[in-house]
């Protein structure tokens, strides 16, 4: 009887350890995505407070934790535009588009940067891509009219 009790207790303990281990593995699997969201949200708050230098590492960390985080690439691009880092901002917008070909906002932002940098042909192409995706994009239509 004592042996059966010991075996039953041992079995129950090992089951709970396995269940705990599985929950831990699941939590570890989810952590990078949750951390990425946390860094993204922190970066967004800093960006909205016009603290661009402080926001940039948060968006970068979100991307490191979740390499397919399209909105983080877009937001980091916006941050870089504010910091007058146009060339690498365009790279972020391009990655955003690669991850989400329907990202009209990335095309529009890329067009704006190209227009600021004196590249009207490149800007026009990006604005046209913007309205191809979202035909009611008034600001893109405006810039298309100005550049024609």
Protein Blocks (a to p, Z undefined) as FASTA:
>chain_A
ZZmmmmmmmmmmmmmmmmmmmmmmmmmmmmmmmmmmmmmmmmmmmmmnopaklmmmmmmm
mmmmmmmlmklmmmmmmmmmmnopmklmmmmmmmmmmmmmmlmklmmmmmmmmmmnopak
lmmmmmmmmmmmmmmlmklmmmmmmmZZ
